[in-house]
Amino acid sequence: MTQPSPAPGRFSPRLVMGLVLGLVVAGGVFFVLDPILAAFVAIVVVVGLGMTVAARDWERHETFEERELARARRRQEKWDRNADARARDRARWEAHQARKAARDGSA
């Protein structure tokens, strides 16, 4: 059973405990191992912690359908906003076509 995720930008207590434990391990290996080996272990632990933090909300995003619905709404709003300009352009075009037909018919 999965636990509900905290709000975006917030850390769960489990993640905080993992971060603290990981940082303690990364720092503690310097007391136990050779500095070069300890640096390797510390780098691996810190990179793993960074990946864990980056992936904590990996599945929290919009679906394709939600993005496309929002995009369709924006396009419809723009279409509605420009209805008057399209009507003016259509009237000008029809007037131009009428003048052109009259000119071609009289020549």
Long-range contacts (C-beta under 8 A, 24 or more apart in sequence): 5-56, 5-57, 5-60, 8-57, 8-60, 11-53, 11-56, 12-56, 15-52, 15-53, 15-56, 18-49, 18-52, 19-49, 19-52, 19-53, 22-46, 22-48, 22-49, 23-49
